[in-house]
């Protein structure tokens, strides 16, 4: 349909039909098989047939036959033949599930994330979907928050690269011409990851400068990549709920950033303006949301119950309704739905696409690259001659897909036991403990099983029921039963390797002394078990690095690498009282941002540059030599950090500004170069202007954020 015909179509619509286009309800209201329709929020309100038959989009349901039938039935009742939009959370895969996004971040490979998101789109569109609620670009510094698993970490620069890659992978280059891609929706606008206390749906209170400096860059990256939709956050921004925040949505998002796409509320967020205390009833909530620029009311009855009356009583200008509806129609048009309401979906296409062998192979590769080796006392990799005892509540557990794998099939997911037994036929196994409950019989069985083994592989973690939306935790340690299991096994004097399955940074301080190796596996997806075995036996070499710091204690949270300095920074090695410090633990995290080991070992030379001064029109080249000092090929992520020691406002102690992933053969040396330009030194001043200051800067090149003076350069930006 030509774009001018959208306006013609709009002119033919009644107010009631327009309002219908701005409402979205869950698939359970459309399907007779409600038990197979995922629900991602409260559903405690009545929806009549009239509302359903005029609603313009559907949430959280998929399947070629199912969606074709729903679309056909809907169009038969639609006066103007305006098709439905089908939207769902396709976060880290559709049927083929990849590692959770926090694990995807640990790959430090945006191009790989773009590739796997294209696979996700291909599978999702074969099942009839048009929109994915991804990427989540929220900056997160608090691992107590359940939805940390859906983020890519604590760094605005890196989050932006992954957000951009996700948009490109999901949307492709031309949605109209390529039905194997779908529209992406960046969320949650804005600063949802900064919820106080790490408690989901809680208040967010950040300054305007902090909002722009740390939280906005990743959203902006998604916008610049051409994302089609933006989802509002549940939280407040400057004390105003995001879903009713005109300054945020119409001001910053549309006027300042130039976003012309569609804004959708999160699940029930329009109605939640009432308990937030900024709206008295549904009518006022609807008015505030539409005035703010929310185009679609997801899973509330506010728009359905109130907008028609508000327009007819002249309490809202119909032009506001029209511009929202027009954006919905333009998205449907961009997807080619007016020409083909089914977008080429068929049961045949679905059957040939879902779970394709190439998709599974990619999932295995990504799971290998996302795993992070946190500790290794020369135990890994395991040799095939080693006698292995596999112990732990995650040893024979297929809960590897993560909370947002709503269309994945856990029953068909291999467990670590399944795959490790293929490599070690004499493997012995014992559960040892439930995930959260102690069992003396299981514990004794595990001790007996481990007694005659050369090495114990201890599979520990937290299940999907302890992470994701609505699953914040006040303490992020492993359960006491699992810690006891680790202690008892360690008393046998055997080398102990931990494979850790979890969806957030875990406090490992109590576990770490009792084990010889820790492989952070996250919730690794459909092919996670195969990937982990490849890593354990050395068929794959760990290369992942953390994008979020692991704390030493829950009370240390938030702890993140790009913190601001204080007036009393703690001198290295000091235990003096009157400095900014804890008296019971170090200030530093147990495992910092950017950290991750390999079976290879890497040596960094001193950093160097082609000069120490440059102006705003020049660039400076800095470089370092990295050598693989062992006989195993490995990948290393070389990271560039910059510190601005004197500025108009306090600046972070260091900021990631670039990185390169290199492969080094045994004993090979490569020179890694970075180009530094003036825009990399800009920041938001106290008046919110965005510019750099002339002066001295420190540059660090290292394999993690734990930089040293050996890797440090001093450079100067001059006025000229």
Buried (B, 14 or more C-beta within 10 A) or exposed (E): BEEEEBEEBBEEBEBEBBBBBBBBBBBBBBBEEBEEBBBBBEBEEEBEEEBBEBBBBBBBBBBBEBBBBBBEEBBEEBEEEBBBBBBBBBBBBBBBBBBBBBBBBBBBBBEBBBBBBBBBBBBBBBBBBBBBBBBBBBBBBBBBBBBBBBBBBBBBBBBBBBBBBBBBBBBBEEBEEBBBBBBBBBBBBBBBBBBEEBBBBBBBBBEEBBBBBBBBBBBBBBBBBBBBBBBBBBBBBBEBBBBBBEBBBBBBBBEEBEBEBBBBBBBBBBBBBBEBEBBEEBBBBBBBBBBBBBBBBBBBBBBBBBBBBBBEEEEBEBEBBBBBBBBBBBBBBBBBBBEEBBBEBBEEBBEEBBBBEEBBEBBBBBBBBBBBBBBBEEBBBBEEEBEBBBBBBBBBBBBBBBBBBBBBBBEEBBBBBBBBBEBBEEBBBBBBBEBBEBBEEBBEBBBEBBEEBEBBBBBBBBBBEBBBBEBBBEEBBBBEBBBBBBBBBBEBEBBBBBBBBBBBBBBBBBBBEBBBBBBBBBBBBBBBBBBBBBBBBBEBBBBBBBBBBBBBBBEBBBBBBBBEEEEEEBEEEEEEEEBEBEEEBEBBBBBBBBBBBBBBEBEBBEBEBEEEEBEBEBBBEBBBBBBBBBEBBBBBBBBBBBBBEEBBEEBBBBBBBBBBBBBBEEEBEBEBBBEBBBEBBEBBBEEEEEEBBEBEBBBBBBBBBBBEEEBBBEBBBEEE
